Amino acid sequence: MAIKITDDCINCGACEPECPNNAIYEADILWKMSDGTSIQDETERSDGGFSDEFYYIATDKCTECVGFHEEPQCAAVCPVDCCLDDEDNTETKEELLAKKEKLHKS
Protein backbone atom coordinates (compact mmCIF):
# COMPACT_ATOMS: atom_id res chain seq x y z
CA MET A 1 0.00 0.00 0.00
CA ALA A 2 1.44 3.38 -0.93
CA ILE A 3 1.50 6.25 1.51
CA LYS A 4 -0.49 9.43 0.94
CA ILE A 5 -0.20 12.88 2.47
CA THR A 6 -3.51 14.21 3.74
CA ASP A 7 -4.75 17.79 3.67
CA ASP A 8 -3.60 18.12 7.29
CA CYS A 9 -0.11 18.73 5.84
CA ILE A 10 1.47 21.96 7.12
CA ASN A 11 4.02 22.06 4.25
CA CYS A 12 6.98 21.82 6.62
CA GLY A 13 8.96 19.68 4.16
CA ALA A 14 10.33 17.26 6.78
CA CYS A 15 9.25 14.25 4.74
CA GLU A 16 10.76 15.14 1.37
CA PRO A 17 14.47 14.47 2.08
CA GLU A 18 13.64 11.23 3.92
CA CYS A 19 12.15 9.45 0.90
CA PRO A 20 14.63 6.97 -0.64
CA ASN A 21 12.69 7.02 -3.92
CA ASN A 22 12.34 10.79 -4.28
CA ALA A 23 8.58 10.21 -4.42
CA ILE A 24 7.61 13.27 -2.34
CA TYR A 25 7.06 16.59 -4.06
CA GLU A 26 6.08 20.10 -3.09
CA ALA A 27 2.67 21.41 -4.10
CA ASP A 28 2.45 22.41 -7.77
CA ILE A 29 5.66 20.57 -8.70
CA LEU A 30 5.02 17.89 -11.32
CA TRP A 31 6.78 14.61 -10.57
CA LYS A 32 9.15 12.66 -12.82
CA MET A 33 9.91 8.96 -12.67
CA SER A 34 13.60 9.79 -13.24
CA ASP A 35 13.92 11.95 -10.10
CA GLY A 36 16.14 9.94 -7.76
CA THR A 37 15.75 6.65 -9.62
CA SER A 38 17.59 4.76 -12.36
CA ILE A 39 14.63 5.14 -14.73
CA GLN A 40 15.36 7.61 -17.53
CA ASP A 41 11.78 8.84 -18.11
CA GLU A 42 11.91 12.65 -17.87
CA THR A 43 8.19 13.11 -18.54
CA GLU A 44 6.54 15.38 -15.98
CA ARG A 45 3.37 13.87 -14.56
CA SER A 46 0.42 15.16 -12.62
CA ASP A 47 -1.05 11.72 -11.94
CA GLY A 48 -0.20 9.58 -8.91
CA GLY A 49 -1.19 11.90 -6.07
CA PHE A 50 -0.49 15.40 -7.43
CA SER A 51 -1.59 18.27 -5.19
CA ASP A 52 -1.63 22.00 -5.76
CA GLU A 53 -2.02 22.78 -2.04
CA PHE A 54 0.41 20.63 -0.03
CA TYR A 55 3.21 18.09 -0.38
CA TYR A 56 2.20 14.88 -2.11
CA ILE A 57 3.58 11.41 -2.82
CA ALA A 58 3.86 10.08 -6.39
CA THR A 59 2.14 6.73 -5.92
CA ASP A 60 4.07 5.07 -8.76
CA LYS A 61 7.33 5.71 -6.89
CA CYS A 62 6.26 4.95 -3.31
CA THR A 63 7.52 1.65 -1.90
CA GLU A 64 6.61 2.45 1.72
CA CYS A 65 10.41 2.35 2.24
CA VAL A 66 10.32 -1.46 1.85
CA GLY A 67 13.84 -2.61 1.09
CA PHE A 68 15.30 0.52 2.69
CA HIS A 69 13.83 0.97 6.18
CA GLU A 70 11.61 -0.84 8.68
CA GLU A 71 8.86 1.78 8.38
CA PRO A 72 7.87 4.59 6.01
CA GLN A 73 10.24 7.42 6.81
CA CYS A 74 7.80 10.14 5.79
CA ALA A 75 5.37 8.96 8.46
CA ALA A 76 8.17 8.63 11.02
CA VAL A 77 9.25 12.28 10.69
CA CYS A 78 5.89 13.96 10.05
CA PRO A 79 5.10 16.33 12.93
CA VAL A 80 1.34 16.29 12.26
CA ASP A 81 0.91 12.60 11.34
CA CYS A 82 -0.49 13.30 7.88
CA CYS A 83 1.44 10.55 6.04
CA LEU A 84 -1.01 7.65 6.08
CA ASP A 85 -1.68 4.41 4.23
CA ASP A 86 -3.36 5.00 0.88
CA GLU A 87 -6.23 2.51 0.86
CA ASP A 88 -6.76 3.15 -2.86
CA ASN A 89 -3.28 1.84 -3.70
CA THR A 90 -2.62 -1.45 -1.95
CA GLU A 91 0.44 -3.57 -2.76
CA THR A 92 1.98 -6.62 -1.14
CA LYS A 93 5.48 -6.57 0.30
CA GLU A 94 6.63 -8.57 -2.73
CA GLU A 95 5.10 -6.02 -5.11
CA LEU A 96 6.76 -3.18 -3.21
CA LEU A 97 10.14 -4.93 -3.36
CA ALA A 98 9.71 -5.47 -7.11
CA LYS A 99 8.87 -1.77 -7.53
CA LYS A 100 12.00 -0.85 -5.55
CA GLU A 101 14.13 -3.05 -7.83
CA LYS A 102 12.57 -1.46 -10.93
CA LEU A 103 13.23 2.05 -9.61
CA HIS A 104 16.81 1.37 -8.58
CA LYS A 105 18.34 -0.95 -11.17
CA SER A 106 22.12 -1.08 -11.07
C-alpha positions as semicolon CSV with decimal commas, in nm:
position;residue;x (nm);y (nm);z (nm)
1;M;0,000;0,000;0,000
2;A;0,144;0,338;-0,093
3;I;0,150;0,625;0,151
4;K;-0,049;0,943;0,094
5;I;-0,020;1,288;0,247
6;T;-0,351;1,421;0,374
7;D;-0,475;1,779;0,367
8;D;-0,360;1,812;0,729
9;C;-0,011;1,873;0,584
10;I;0,147;2,196;0,712
11;N;0,402;2,206;0,425
12;C;0,698;2,182;0,662
13;G;0,896;1,968;0,416
14;A;1,033;1,726;0,678
15;C;0,925;1,425;0,474
16;E;1,076;1,514;0,137
17;P;1,447;1,447;0,208
18;E;1,364;1,123;0,392
19;C;1,215;0,945;0,090
20;P;1,463;0,697;-0,064
21;N;1,269;0,702;-0,392
22;N;1,234;1,079;-0,428
23;A;0,858;1,021;-0,442
24;I;0,761;1,327;-0,234
25;Y;0,706;1,659;-0,406
26;E;0,608;2,010;-0,309
27;A;0,267;2,141;-0,410
28;D;0,245;2,241;-0,777
29;I;0,566;2,057;-0,870
30;L;0,502;1,789;-1,132
31;W;0,678;1,461;-1,057
32;K;0,915;1,266;-1,282
33;M;0,991;0,896;-1,267
34;S;1,360;0,979;-1,324
35;D;1,392;1,195;-1,010
36;G;1,614;0,994;-0,776
37;T;1,575;0,665;-0,962
38;S;1,759;0,476;-1,236
39;I;1,463;0,514;-1,473
40;Q;1,536;0,761;-1,753
41;D;1,178;0,884;-1,811
42;E;1,191;1,265;-1,787
43;T;0,819;1,311;-1,854
44;E;0,654;1,538;-1,598
45;R;0,337;1,387;-1,456
46;S;0,042;1,516;-1,262
47;D;-0,105;1,172;-1,194
48;G;-0,020;0,958;-0,891
49;G;-0,119;1,190;-0,607
50;F;-0,049;1,540;-0,743
51;S;-0,159;1,827;-0,519
52;D;-0,163;2,200;-0,576
53;E;-0,202;2,278;-0,204
54;F;0,041;2,063;-0,003
55;Y;0,321;1,809;-0,038
56;Y;0,220;1,488;-0,211
57;I;0,358;1,141;-0,282
58;A;0,386;1,008;-0,639
59;T;0,214;0,673;-0,592
60;D;0,407;0,507;-0,876
61;K;0,733;0,571;-0,689
62;C;0,626;0,495;-0,331
63;T;0,752;0,165;-0,190
64;E;0,661;0,245;0,172
65;C;1,041;0,235;0,224
66;V;1,032;-0,146;0,185
67;G;1,384;-0,261;0,109
68;F;1,530;0,052;0,269
69;H;1,383;0,097;0,618
70;E;1,161;-0,084;0,868
71;E;0,886;0,178;0,838
72;P;0,787;0,459;0,601
73;Q;1,024;0,742;0,681
74;C;0,780;1,014;0,579
75;A;0,537;0,896;0,846
76;A;0,817;0,863;1,102
77;V;0,925;1,228;1,069
78;C;0,589;1,396;1,005
79;P;0,510;1,633;1,293
80;V;0,134;1,629;1,226
81;D;0,091;1,260;1,134
82;C;-0,049;1,330;0,788
83;C;0,144;1,055;0,604
84;L;-0,101;0,765;0,608
85;D;-0,168;0,441;0,423
86;D;-0,336;0,500;0,088
87;E;-0,623;0,251;0,086
88;D;-0,676;0,315;-0,286
89;N;-0,328;0,184;-0,370
90;T;-0,262;-0,145;-0,195
91;E;0,044;-0,357;-0,276
92;T;0,198;-0,662;-0,114
93;K;0,548;-0,657;0,030
94;E;0,663;-0,857;-0,273
95;E;0,510;-0,602;-0,511
96;L;0,676;-0,318;-0,321
97;L;1,014;-0,493;-0,336
98;A;0,971;-0,547;-0,711
99;K;0,887;-0,177;-0,753
100;K;1,200;-0,085;-0,555
101;E;1,413;-0,305;-0,783
102;K;1,257;-0,146;-1,093
103;L;1,323;0,205;-0,961
104;H;1,681;0,137;-0,858
105;K;1,834;-0,095;-1,117
106;S;2,212;-0,108;-1,107
